[in-house]
Amino acid sequence: MTQHPNRLVHETSPYLLQHAYNPVDWYPWGEEALHKARREDRPIVLSIGYSACHWCHVMERECFENPQIAQYLNEHFVSIKVDREERPDLDEIYMTAVQLLTGQGGWPLTVFLTPDLKPFFGGTYFPPEDRWGRPGFLTVLKAITALYQKEREKIVEQAEQLTQYLQALQQPRPSSELLTRDLIQRAYLSALQSFDREHGGFGGAPKFPHSLELSLLLRYWHRTRDADALHVVEFSLEQMARGGIYDQLGGGFHRYSVDAQWAVPHFEKMLYDNALLVWTYLEAYQITQKALYRRVVEETLDYVLREMTSSAGGFFASQDADSPDGEGAFYLWTPEEIEAVLGAADGAKACEYFGVAGGASVLRSPYTLEEFAAKMKMTISECEGWLARVKEKLFAAREQRPKPARDEKMLTAWNGLMISALVRAYQVLGHEKYLHAAHDAAHFCLNSLYRDGALKHSCKDGIAKIPGYLDDYAFLILALLDLYESDFDLRWVHAAKTLSATLIEKFWDEHGGGFFFTSSDHEKLPVRPKSFYDGATPSGNSAATMALLRLVELTGDAALRVKAEQTLRLCRDFMEQAPQALSYMLSALDFYLGPTTQIAIVGARGDARTQQFVESIRARFLPNKIVVVSEPGDGERAALIPLVQGKGLVNGAPAVYLCKNSSCQAPITEITELERGIRSEGL
């Protein structure tokens, strides 16, 4: 018998469409569902997940396709399904509620609400029946129904208390304590305590990349030259690059490792993880010039351009953990499969290199290139050539397999992160294709995701909907500033200024300071959240703070610095108490404390000497800087960017001005002088 579709069939989200033929009478979040709950006085079961989530698919198969469970849901609840990537505000509010109720969180997120949307019970994955020490979903549903019918007052009281606590969390008080480097020092010491000295990274299984924390440690190293800080970063990056969390054939990182050794990943690939890891590997490459870091950046961005880029120019959200042959099947290899592609001799050698001993295995690299070359009695060059041929053949064979599903919605915030990754890679590595792809994505965001003076959050099948959130504005402003420092086109600065004005108008909290996660255009919910803690991406407040601080240095708009400082003060105690959860805010603090180096290059952009100056600066890890290139007599640029006012050529030749705190050194006209000047400034 063919199952009739539910209301999700009219949605564009791939995650919601995956549930469109469940027997559960699903509603999307909206007035129809909320009105039904109020009219019929039914509790709401809110299920939140995302397309690439393996356990979301498991719960769908076990529970939401189960006729008995579906019938019970339909008779006693209003069931609402939400894609967390489309509605991060709902995810933020109700994930925090479940964490407070249970001490843990994750996806799928299952939350029970009163008809006025206040949470009173929740959890994550529930099996269909009692097992593994977890109550079955049907058991939970029956218990909730009984409580709702017999102890309504108790439920309403608990929901009200929890909601009031959630509201209080959004209003921390600004600290009167000083904003100092001691906060960054504390973060470093905290990172050292949790650093896994055997396998790299932080903590145990499951293990996430923590790219923001690694980038903060590089900033600490830049200030202090503390060798341990650099070692933590390098060892972690090398272990990840050699582990199963990194796709050894196709490039790109999986979301996390289920073990402490980085060997077996959770197989979904997220756009944001790959963007942020490119940031960190690039910074490590600038410091060390190690070929491994460059290779990881190039392979990861090749993966993004090949697999995650739409014809419209934007970037897709994710690739699923599952493929038609099962979870992770696309990435697994047996010795027999490898030998069938490579032949017996090369196959045996490849199994040794990739750690494939028997059964279906994730490819990893237990050996460094040097170790494997020595083991096989090959030169480094011979080993590199052999490995390149082996990877090419295995990749071609893997391309014939059924691929994991791809979530093709495009999110403004995540596109902003990837634009930044691409243009930073262009700056450091010089590949024009990265700049072209970033241009395409920026045009897509500013044309398809910007309507009536405001950003939209997501786009799928040409339909842009949902007003933009704080992350969308903050990440895109940062991307536009990175774009400006790549091609020095003023349109990016104009766009960044326009978005920053909207950011302040729609998100700034005039009473408590800081930025709300939702804009004044969003629907009113029981809680208007503020995001202070980093998740897999920077918190909205930290990204907004960094964006405003960079704009201040570029445009001289002191009012922006005031708001950035207010936000830093609002988060000061958080940075002290939980530094590893505020890594990007601490990076913003590092920028705020400065001194920031302002670098003005005056010269024709086509002049070889101008380009030489630009390339010399880009080759170095200089985290707290802005760079401006100005043609002689460029009045528009001088009006927009005070730094270039009154600066010109020297004896007709391009010149570099190194400035701090509005004070500039004598102009530099030789590359050797520039390098000496950078060293003398401690850069």
C-alpha positions as CSV (number, residue, x, y, z in Angstrom):
1,M,0.0,0.0,0.0
2,T,1.4,3.4,-1.0
3,Q,1.9,5.8,1.9
4,H,0.3,9.2,1.4
5,P,2.6,12.2,1.9
6,N,2.3,14.4,4.9
7,R,2.6,18.2,5.0
8,L,6.4,18.1,4.7
9,V,6.1,17.2,1.0
10,H,5.7,20.9,0.2
11,E,9.0,21.9,1.9
12,T,12.3,22.5,0.2
13,S,14.6,21.2,3.0
14,P,16.1,17.8,2.0
15,Y,15.9,16.7,5.7
16,L,12.2,17.5,5.9
17,L,11.5,15.9,2.5
18,Q,13.1,12.7,3.8
19,H,10.2,12.5,6.3
20,A,7.5,13.5,3.8
21,Y,6.2,9.9,3.5
22,N,6.4,8.8,7.1
23,P,3.1,7.7,8.6
24,V,3.6,10.3,11.3
25,D,1.3,13.3,10.5
26,W,4.3,15.7,10.5
27,Y,3.9,19.5,10.3
28,P,6.6,21.9,9.5
29,W,7.1,24.6,12.1
30,G,4.4,27.3,11.4
31,E,1.1,28.7,12.5
32,E,-0.9,25.8,11.2
33,A,0.8,23.4,13.7
34,L,0.9,25.8,16.6
35,H,-2.8,26.7,16.1
36,K,-3.7,23.1,16.1
37,A,-1.8,22.5,19.4
38,R,-3.6,25.5,21.1
39,R,-7.0,24.6,19.7
40,E,-6.9,21.0,20.7
41,D,-4.8,21.5,23.8
42,R,-2.3,18.9,22.8
43,P,1.4,18.7,23.7
44,I,3.9,19.2,20.9
45,V,6.6,16.8,20.1
46,L,9.3,18.7,18.3
47,S,11.9,16.6,16.4
48,I,15.0,18.5,15.2
49,G,17.7,17.0,13.0
50,Y,19.6,17.5,9.8
51,S,20.1,15.7,6.5
52,A,23.6,14.4,7.1
53,C,22.8,13.0,10.6
54,H,23.2,9.2,10.8
55,W,21.2,8.8,14.1
56,C,18.4,11.0,12.7
57,H,18.0,8.4,9.9
58,V,18.1,5.6,12.4
59,M,15.3,7.1,14.5
60,E,13.3,7.7,11.4
61,R,13.5,4.1,10.3
62,E,12.9,2.7,13.8
63,C,10.3,5.1,15.1
64,F,8.8,7.4,12.6
65,E,8.2,4.6,10.0
66,N,6.7,2.4,12.8
67,P,2.9,2.3,12.3
68,Q,2.2,1.8,16.0
69,I,4.3,4.7,17.1
70,A,3.0,6.9,14.3
71,Q,-0.6,6.1,15.2
72,Y,0.1,7.0,18.9
73,L,1.8,10.3,17.9
74,N,-1.1,11.2,15.6
75,E,-3.7,10.5,18.2
76,H,-2.1,12.3,21.2
77,F,0.4,14.9,19.9
78,V,1.0,17.6,17.3
79,S,4.2,16.4,15.7
80,I,6.6,19.1,14.2
81,K,9.7,18.3,12.3
82,V,12.5,20.9,12.0
83,D,15.7,21.1,10.0
84,R,18.2,22.6,12.5
85,E,20.2,24.1,9.6
86,E,17.1,26.0,8.5
87,R,16.0,27.0,12.0
88,P,19.1,27.4,14.1
89,D,17.1,29.6,16.5
90,L,14.7,26.8,17.4
91,D,17.7,24.4,17.7
92,E,19.6,26.9,20.0
93,I,16.6,27.4,22.3
94,Y,15.4,23.8,22.7
95,M,18.9,22.2,22.6
96,T,19.8,24.4,25.6
97,A,16.6,23.3,27.3
98,V,17.3,19.6,26.8
99,Q,20.9,20.1,28.0
100,L,19.6,21.7,31.2
101,L,17.0,18.9,31.7
102,T,19.3,15.9,31.0
103,G,22.9,17.1,31.1
104,Q,23.5,16.1,27.5
105,G,22.5,17.1,23.9
106,G,22.8,16.0,20.3
107,W,20.8,15.1,17.3
108,P,18.1,13.9,16.7
109,L,16.8,16.3,19.3
110,T,13.4,15.3,20.7
111,V,11.6,18.0,22.8
112,F,8.1,18.0,24.3
113,L,6.4,21.5,24.5
114,T,3.3,22.9,25.9
115,P,1.0,24.5,23.4
116,D,2.6,27.9,24.2
117,L,5.9,26.4,23.1
118,K,7.5,26.1,26.5
119,P,9.7,22.9,26.9
120,F,9.1,20.5,29.8
121,F,10.8,17.2,28.8
122,G,13.3,16.1,26.1
123,G,16.1,13.9,25.0
124,T,18.0,12.9,21.9
125,Y,17.8,9.5,20.2
126,F,15.1,7.1,21.5
127,P,15.0,3.5,20.4
128,P,11.5,2.1,19.4
129,E,11.4,0.0,22.5
130,D,13.3,-0.1,25.8
131,R,16.9,-1.1,25.3
132,W,20.5,-0.1,26.1
133,G,19.2,1.4,29.4
134,R,17.1,3.9,27.3
135,P,13.4,4.0,27.5
136,G,11.7,3.2,24.2
137,F,10.0,6.0,22.3
138,L,6.6,4.6,22.7
139,T,7.2,4.2,26.5
140,V,8.2,7.9,26.6
141,L,5.1,9.0,24.6
142,K,2.7,7.1,26.9
143,A,4.4,8.5,30.0
144,I,4.2,12.0,28.7
145,T,0.6,11.6,27.7
146,A,-0.3,10.4,31.2
147,L,1.6,13.2,32.9
148,Y,0.0,15.8,30.6
149,Q,-3.5,14.5,31.4
150,K,-3.0,13.9,35.2
151,E,-0.4,16.4,36.3
152,R,-0.9,19.3,34.0
153,E,-0.2,21.9,36.7
154,K,3.1,20.4,37.5
155,I,4.1,20.3,33.8
156,V,3.1,23.9,33.2
157,E,5.0,25.0,36.3
158,Q,8.2,23.1,35.2
159,A,7.9,24.5,31.7
160,E,7.5,28.1,33.0
161,Q,10.5,27.8,35.4
162,L,12.7,26.3,32.6
163,T,11.7,29.1,30.2
164,Q,12.4,31.8,32.8
165,Y,15.9,30.3,33.3
166,L,16.5,30.1,29.6
167,Q,15.5,33.8,29.4
168,A,17.9,34.7,32.2
169,L,20.8,33.0,30.4
170,Q,20.4,35.5,27.5
171,Q,21.1,38.5,29.8
172,P,24.6,38.2,31.4
173,R,25.9,41.3,33.0
174,P,28.9,43.1,31.6
175,S,32.1,42.6,33.6
176,S,33.8,45.5,35.2
177,E,37.1,43.6,35.2
178,L,39.8,44.5,32.7
179,L,40.1,42.9,29.3
180,T,43.7,41.6,29.3
181,R,46.0,39.0,27.8
182,D,45.6,37.0,30.9
183,L,42.4,35.6,29.5
184,I,44.2,34.3,26.5
185,Q,46.9,32.8,28.7
186,R,44.2,31.0,30.7
187,A,42.8,29.6,27.5
188,Y,46.2,28.3,26.5
189,L,46.7,26.6,29.9
190,S,43.2,25.1,29.6
191,A,44.1,23.7,26.2
192,L,47.3,22.2,27.4
193,Q,45.4,20.4,30.1
194,S,43.0,18.7,27.7
195,F,45.5,18.1,24.9
196,D,45.9,14.5,23.9
197,R,49.6,14.1,23.8
198,E,49.4,10.6,22.2
199,H,46.9,11.3,19.4
200,G,46.6,15.0,19.1
201,G,43.4,17.0,19.5
202,F,41.6,17.6,22.8
203,G,39.9,15.1,25.1
204,G,38.9,11.6,24.2
205,A,36.3,9.9,22.0
206,P,34.3,11.1,20.3
207,K,36.9,13.6,19.1
208,F,36.1,16.8,17.1
209,P,38.7,18.9,15.2
210,H,38.4,22.0,17.4
211,S,39.7,24.2,14.6
212,L,38.8,27.5,16.4
213,E,40.8,26.4,19.5
214,L,43.8,25.5,17.3
215,S,43.7,28.9,15.5
216,L,43.6,30.7,18.9
217,L,46.7,28.8,20.0
218,L,48.5,30.0,16.8
219,R,47.6,33.6,17.9
220,Y,49.0,32.8,21.3
221,W,52.1,31.5,19.7
222,H,52.4,34.6,17.6
223,R,52.4,36.8,20.7
224,T,54.7,34.6,22.9
225,R,56.6,32.3,20.5
226,D,55.7,29.5,23.0
227,A,56.9,26.3,21.4
228,D,54.4,24.1,23.2
229,A,51.5,26.1,21.7
230,L,52.8,25.5,18.2
231,H,53.5,21.8,19.0
232,V,49.9,21.3,20.1
233,V,48.6,22.7,16.8
234,E,51.1,20.9,14.6
235,F,50.7,17.5,16.2
236,S,46.9,17.8,16.1
237,L,46.9,18.9,12.4
238,E,49.3,16.1,11.4
239,Q,47.4,13.4,13.2
240,M,44.1,14.5,11.7
241,A,45.6,14.7,8.2
242,R,46.8,11.1,8.6
243,G,43.7,9.8,10.2
244,G,40.4,8.4,8.9
245,I,38.7,11.6,9.7
246,Y,40.4,13.0,6.6
247,D,39.3,11.6,3.2
248,Q,42.6,10.2,2.0
249,L,41.4,9.8,-1.6
250,G,39.0,12.7,-2.2
251,G,40.1,15.3,0.2
252,G,37.9,17.0,2.9
253,F,37.2,16.2,6.5
254,H,34.4,14.2,8.0
255,R,32.6,15.7,11.0
256,Y,34.3,13.9,13.8
257,S,36.1,10.7,14.9
258,V,34.3,8.1,16.9
259,D,37.6,7.1,18.5
260,A,40.4,9.0,20.1
261,Q,42.9,8.0,17.4
262,W,41.1,9.8,14.5
263,A,40.9,6.4,12.8
264,V,37.1,5.9,12.3
265,P,35.0,8.9,11.4
266,H,31.4,9.7,11.6
267,F,31.1,9.9,7.9
268,E,29.1,13.1,7.2
269,K,31.0,16.0,5.6
270,M,29.9,19.5,6.6
271,L,30.8,22.6,4.6
272,Y,31.6,24.6,7.8
273,D,34.1,22.0,9.1
274,N,36.0,22.1,5.9
275,A,36.0,25.9,5.7
276,L,37.3,26.3,9.3
277,L,39.9,23.6,8.9
278,V,41.2,25.2,5.8
279,W,41.7,28.4,7.8
280,T,43.7,26.6,10.4
281,Y,45.9,24.5,8.0
282,L,46.6,27.7,6.0
283,E,47.8,29.5,9.1
284,A,50.0,26.6,10.1
285,Y,51.4,26.6,6.6
286,Q,52.2,30.3,6.8
287,I,54.2,29.6,10.0
288,T,56.0,26.4,9.0
289,Q,55.8,26.1,5.2
290,K,55.2,22.4,5.6
291,A,54.1,20.7,2.4
292,L,51.5,18.5,4.3
293,Y,49.5,21.5,5.3
294,R,49.5,23.0,1.8
295,R,48.4,19.6,0.4
296,V,45.5,19.3,2.8
297,V,44.3,22.7,2.0
298,E,44.5,22.1,-1.8
299,E,42.8,18.7,-1.6
300,T,40.1,20.0,0.7
301,L,39.3,22.9,-1.5
302,D,39.4,20.7,-4.6
303,Y,36.8,18.5,-2.9
304,V,34.6,21.5,-2.2
305,L,34.9,22.8,-5.8
306,R,34.2,19.4,-7.2
307,E,31.4,18.1,-4.9
308,M,29.9,21.0,-3.0
309,T,29.6,23.8,-5.5
310,S,26.3,24.7,-7.2
311,S,25.9,26.0,-10.7
312,A,24.5,29.2,-9.2
313,G,27.9,29.7,-7.4
314,G,26.9,29.0,-3.8
315,F,28.1,26.0,-1.8
316,F,25.9,23.1,-0.6
317,A,25.5,22.4,3.1
318,S,26.7,18.8,3.6
319,Q,27.2,15.2,2.4
320,D,25.4,12.4,4.2
321,A,27.1,9.8,6.4
322,D,25.0,7.1,4.7
323,S,25.0,6.0,1.1
324,P,22.7,3.4,-0.6
325,D,25.1,0.6,0.5
326,G,25.0,1.7,4.2
327,E,26.7,4.0,6.6
328,G,30.2,5.0,5.4
329,A,30.1,2.3,2.7
330,F,31.3,4.8,0.0
331,Y,34.6,5.3,1.9
332,L,35.4,1.7,3.1
333,W,37.8,-0.7,1.4
334,T,38.7,-4.4,1.8
335,P,42.2,-5.7,0.8
336,E,40.5,-7.6,-2.0
337,E,38.9,-4.5,-3.4
338,I,42.2,-2.6,-3.3
339,E,44.1,-5.4,-5.0
340,A,41.4,-5.7,-7.7
341,V,42.1,-2.1,-8.6
342,L,45.9,-2.0,-8.2
343,G,47.0,-5.6,-8.8
344,A,48.6,-7.8,-6.2
345,A,51.9,-6.1,-5.7
346,D,50.7,-2.5,-5.5
347,G,47.6,-3.6,-3.7
348,A,49.6,-5.2,-0.9
349,K,51.8,-2.1,-0.6
350,A,48.7,0.2,-0.6
351,C,47.1,-1.9,2.1
352,E,50.2,-1.4,4.2
353,Y,50.3,2.3,3.6
354,F,46.6,2.9,4.3
355,G,46.4,0.6,7.3
356,V,44.0,-1.9,5.7
357,A,44.5,-5.3,7.3
358,G,41.2,-7.1,6.8
359,G,37.6,-6.5,6.4
360,A,36.1,-3.2,5.3
361,S,38.4,-0.4,6.5
362,V,38.6,3.3,6.5
363,L,41.8,4.5,4.7
364,R,44.2,6.3,6.9
365,S,48.0,6.8,6.9
366,P,49.8,5.2,9.8
367,Y,53.1,6.2,8.1
368,T,54.6,9.5,7.2
369,L,55.8,9.7,3.6
370,E,59.4,9.5,4.8
371,E,58.7,6.4,7.0
372,F,57.0,4.6,4.3
373,A,59.6,5.4,1.7
374,A,62.3,4.0,4.0
375,K,60.3,0.9,4.7
376,M,59.8,0.2,1.0
377,K,63.4,1.3,0.1
378,M,62.2,4.1,-2.1
379,T,63.3,7.6,-2.5
380,I,60.9,10.3,-1.3
381,S,60.3,11.4,-4.9
382,E,59.6,7.8,-6.0
383,C,57.2,7.3,-3.0
384,E,55.4,10.5,-3.8
385,G,54.9,9.5,-7.5
386,W,53.8,6.0,-6.5
387,L,51.3,7.3,-4.0
388,A,49.8,9.8,-6.4
389,R,49.2,7.1,-9.0
390,V,47.7,4.8,-6.4
391,K,45.3,7.5,-5.1
392,E,44.3,8.4,-8.6
393,K,43.3,4.8,-9.4
394,L,41.5,4.2,-6.1
395,F,39.7,7.5,-6.4
396,A,38.5,6.7,-10.0
397,A,37.3,3.3,-8.8
398,R,35.5,4.8,-5.8
399,E,33.7,7.3,-8.1
400,Q,31.8,4.3,-9.6
401,R,30.2,3.6,-6.3
402,P,26.8,5.0,-5.2
403,K,27.6,8.3,-3.6
404,P,26.3,9.6,-0.3
405,A,23.3,11.9,-0.5
406,R,24.0,15.7,-0.6
407,D,22.0,18.4,1.2
408,E,21.8,21.0,-1.6
409,K,20.4,23.9,0.4
410,M,22.8,26.8,0.6
411,L,23.2,28.6,3.9
412,T,24.4,32.2,3.9
413,A,26.5,31.8,7.1
414,W,28.3,28.6,5.9
415,N,28.9,30.2,2.5
416,G,30.5,33.1,4.2
417,L,32.9,30.7,6.0
418,M,33.8,29.0,2.7
419,I,34.3,32.3,0.9
420,S,36.8,33.3,3.6
421,A,38.6,29.9,3.3
422,L,38.9,30.3,-0.5
423,V,40.2,33.8,-0.5
424,R,42.6,33.2,2.3
425,A,43.9,30.2,0.3
426,Y,44.2,32.5,-2.8
427,Q,46.2,35.0,-0.8
428,V,48.6,32.4,0.6
429,L,48.8,29.9,-2.3
430,G,48.1,32.2,-5.3
431,H,45.6,29.9,-7.1
432,E,43.3,32.1,-9.2
433,K,40.5,29.4,-9.2
434,Y,40.0,30.0,-5.5
435,L,39.4,33.7,-6.0
436,H,37.0,33.0,-9.0
437,A,35.0,30.6,-6.9
438,A,34.8,33.1,-4.0
439,H,33.6,35.8,-6.4
440,D,30.9,33.5,-7.7
441,A,29.7,32.6,-4.2
442,A,29.8,36.3,-3.0
443,H,27.7,37.3,-6.0
444,F,25.3,34.5,-5.2
445,C,24.9,35.6,-1.6
446,L,24.5,39.3,-2.4
447,N,22.1,38.7,-5.3
448,S,20.1,35.6,-4.4
449,L,20.2,35.8,-0.6
450,Y,19.8,39.5,-0.2
451,R,16.3,40.8,-0.6
452,D,14.6,44.1,0.3
453,G,17.6,45.4,2.3
454,A,18.1,42.2,4.4
455,L,19.8,38.8,4.1
456,K,17.9,35.5,3.9
457,H,19.2,32.5,5.8
458,S,19.0,29.8,3.2
459,C,18.2,29.0,-0.5
460,K,17.1,25.8,-2.1
461,D,15.8,25.3,-5.6
462,G,16.0,29.0,-6.2
463,I,13.7,29.7,-3.2
464,A,15.3,32.0,-0.5
465,K,13.4,32.0,2.7
466,I,13.7,32.7,6.5
467,P,15.2,36.0,7.6
468,G,18.9,35.9,8.1
469,Y,20.3,35.2,11.6
470,L,23.2,36.8,13.4
471,D,25.6,34.2,12.0
472,D,24.5,35.0,8.4
473,Y,25.4,38.6,8.7
474,A,28.6,38.2,10.8
475,F,30.1,35.4,8.7
476,L,29.3,37.2,5.4
477,I,30.8,40.5,6.6
478,L,34.0,38.7,7.5
479,A,34.0,37.0,4.1
480,L,33.6,40.4,2.4
481,L,36.5,41.9,4.3
482,D,38.6,38.9,3.4
483,L,37.5,39.4,-0.2
484,Y,38.6,43.0,-0.1
485,E,42.1,42.0,1.1
486,S,42.3,39.7,-1.9
487,D,41.4,41.9,-4.8
488,F,41.1,45.3,-3.1
489,D,37.7,46.0,-4.8
490,L,35.9,48.7,-2.8
491,R,32.5,47.1,-3.6
492,W,33.2,44.5,-0.9
493,V,33.9,47.2,1.7
494,H,30.7,49.1,0.7
495,A,28.7,45.8,1.1
496,A,30.3,45.0,4.4
497,K,29.4,48.5,5.7
498,T,25.8,48.1,4.6
499,L,25.5,44.7,6.2
500,S,27.1,45.9,9.4
501,A,24.5,48.8,9.7
502,T,21.7,46.2,9.3
503,L,23.4,43.9,11.8
504,I,23.3,46.7,14.4
505,E,19.8,47.8,13.6
506,K,18.2,44.4,13.7
507,F,20.3,42.4,16.2
508,W,21.9,44.8,18.8
509,D,20.5,44.6,22.3
510,E,20.2,48.3,23.3
511,H,19.4,47.4,27.0
512,G,21.7,44.5,27.8
513,G,24.4,44.8,25.1
514,G,25.6,42.1,22.7
515,F,23.7,40.7,19.8
516,F,20.6,38.6,19.7
517,F,20.7,35.5,17.5
518,T,17.4,36.4,15.9
519,S,16.6,39.7,14.2
520,S,13.8,42.1,14.9
521,D,12.1,40.5,11.8
522,H,11.9,37.0,13.2
523,E,8.8,35.5,14.8
524,K,8.6,36.0,18.6
525,L,9.5,32.9,20.5
526,P,9.4,32.2,24.3
527,V,13.1,33.1,24.4
528,R,15.1,35.4,22.2
529,P,18.5,33.7,22.2
530,K,22.0,35.1,22.3
531,S,24.8,32.9,21.2
532,F,28.0,33.3,23.2
533,Y,29.6,29.9,23.1
534,D,31.2,28.4,20.0
535,G,29.8,25.2,18.6
536,A,31.3,23.7,15.5
537,T,31.3,27.3,14.1
538,P,32.1,30.6,15.8
539,S,29.4,32.0,18.0
540,G,27.4,34.8,16.4
541,N,28.5,37.3,19.0
542,S,32.2,36.4,18.6
543,A,32.0,36.6,14.8
544,A,30.1,39.9,14.9
545,T,32.7,41.3,17.3
546,M,35.6,40.3,15.0
547,A,33.8,41.8,12.0
548,L,33.2,45.1,13.7
549,L,36.8,45.3,15.0
550,R,38.1,44.7,11.5
551,L,35.8,47.3,10.0
552,V,36.9,49.8,12.6
553,E,40.6,49.4,11.5
554,L,39.6,49.7,7.9
555,T,37.0,52.6,8.0
556,G,37.9,54.4,11.3
557,D,34.2,54.1,12.5
558,A,34.8,54.4,16.3
559,A,31.1,53.7,17.1
560,L,31.7,50.1,15.9
561,R,34.6,49.7,18.3
562,V,32.3,50.7,21.2
563,K,29.8,48.0,20.4
564,A,32.6,45.4,20.0
565,E,34.1,46.4,23.3
566,Q,30.7,46.1,25.0
567,T,30.3,42.6,23.7
568,L,33.7,41.6,24.8
569,R,32.9,42.9,28.3
570,L,29.6,41.0,28.3
571,C,31.6,37.8,27.6
572,R,34.6,38.5,29.8
573,D,33.5,36.1,32.6
574,F,32.5,33.4,30.1
575,M,36.0,33.7,28.6
576,E,37.5,33.3,32.1
577,Q,35.3,30.4,33.2
578,A,35.1,28.4,29.9
579,P,37.8,29.5,27.6
580,Q,37.7,26.5,25.3
581,A,34.1,27.3,24.5
582,L,34.9,30.9,23.5
583,S,37.9,30.4,21.3
584,Y,36.8,32.7,18.6
585,M,35.8,35.4,21.1
586,L,39.3,35.1,22.5
587,S,40.7,35.5,19.0
588,A,38.5,38.7,18.7
589,L,39.9,39.8,22.1
590,D,43.5,39.2,20.8
591,F,42.6,41.5,17.8
592,Y,41.1,44.1,20.1
593,L,44.1,44.2,22.4
594,G,46.3,44.6,19.4
595,P,48.3,46.4,18.4
596,T,46.8,45.9,15.0
597,T,49.2,46.6,12.1
598,Q,47.7,48.7,9.4
599,I,49.5,48.2,6.1
600,A,49.0,50.6,3.2
601,I,50.5,49.9,-0.1
602,V,50.4,52.8,-2.6
603,G,51.1,51.7,-6.2
604,A,49.5,50.6,-9.4
605,R,48.0,47.1,-8.8
606,G,49.5,45.9,-12.1
607,D,53.0,47.1,-11.0
608,A,55.3,44.1,-10.3
609,R,56.7,45.8,-7.2
610,T,53.3,46.4,-5.8
611,Q,52.5,42.8,-6.2
612,Q,55.8,41.8,-4.7
613,F,55.0,43.8,-1.6
614,V,51.5,42.2,-1.4
615,E,52.9,38.6,-1.8
616,S,55.6,39.2,0.9
617,I,53.0,40.3,3.4
618,R,50.6,37.4,2.5
619,A,53.3,34.8,3.0
620,R,53.5,35.6,6.7
621,F,51.2,34.7,9.5
622,L,50.1,38.2,10.7
623,P,46.8,37.6,12.4
624,N,46.2,41.2,13.6
625,K,46.5,43.3,10.5
626,I,44.6,45.0,7.7
627,V,46.1,45.5,4.2
628,V,45.0,48.2,1.8
629,V,46.3,48.7,-1.8
630,S,45.6,52.2,-3.2
631,E,46.3,53.5,-6.7
632,P,47.9,57.0,-6.6
633,G,45.2,59.7,-6.4
634,D,42.4,57.3,-5.6
635,G,40.0,59.7,-3.9
636,E,37.1,57.3,-3.4
637,R,39.4,54.9,-1.5
638,A,40.9,57.7,0.6
639,A,37.4,58.9,1.5
640,L,36.3,55.4,2.6
641,I,39.6,54.3,4.2
642,P,41.4,57.0,6.2
643,L,44.6,54.9,6.3
644,V,45.5,55.8,2.8
645,Q,44.9,59.5,3.1
646,G,48.0,61.6,2.5
647,K,50.1,58.6,1.4
648,G,51.6,58.4,-2.1
649,L,54.4,57.1,-4.3
650,V,58.0,57.8,-3.3
651,N,60.0,59.1,-6.2
652,G,57.4,57.6,-8.6
653,A,57.8,54.1,-7.0
654,P,55.3,52.0,-5.1
655,A,55.6,52.4,-1.3
656,V,54.5,50.5,1.8
657,Y,53.4,52.3,5.0
658,L,53.5,50.2,8.2
659,C,51.2,51.9,10.8
660,K,50.2,51.2,14.4
661,N,47.8,53.3,16.5
662,S,47.6,55.9,13.7
663,S,51.4,56.3,13.7
664,C,53.3,55.2,10.6
665,Q,56.9,54.4,9.9
666,A,58.7,56.1,7.0
667,P,57.6,54.7,3.7
668,I,59.3,51.6,2.4
669,T,60.2,51.2,-1.2
670,E,62.4,48.0,-1.2
671,I,61.3,44.4,-0.5
672,T,64.3,43.9,1.8
673,E,63.3,47.0,3.8
674,L,59.8,45.6,4.1
675,E,61.0,42.3,5.5
676,R,63.3,44.2,8.0
677,G,60.4,46.4,9.0
678,I,58.1,43.5,9.6
679,R,60.8,41.8,11.7
680,S,61.5,44.9,13.7
681,E,57.8,45.3,14.5
682,G,57.8,41.8,16.0
683,L,55.5,40.6,13.2
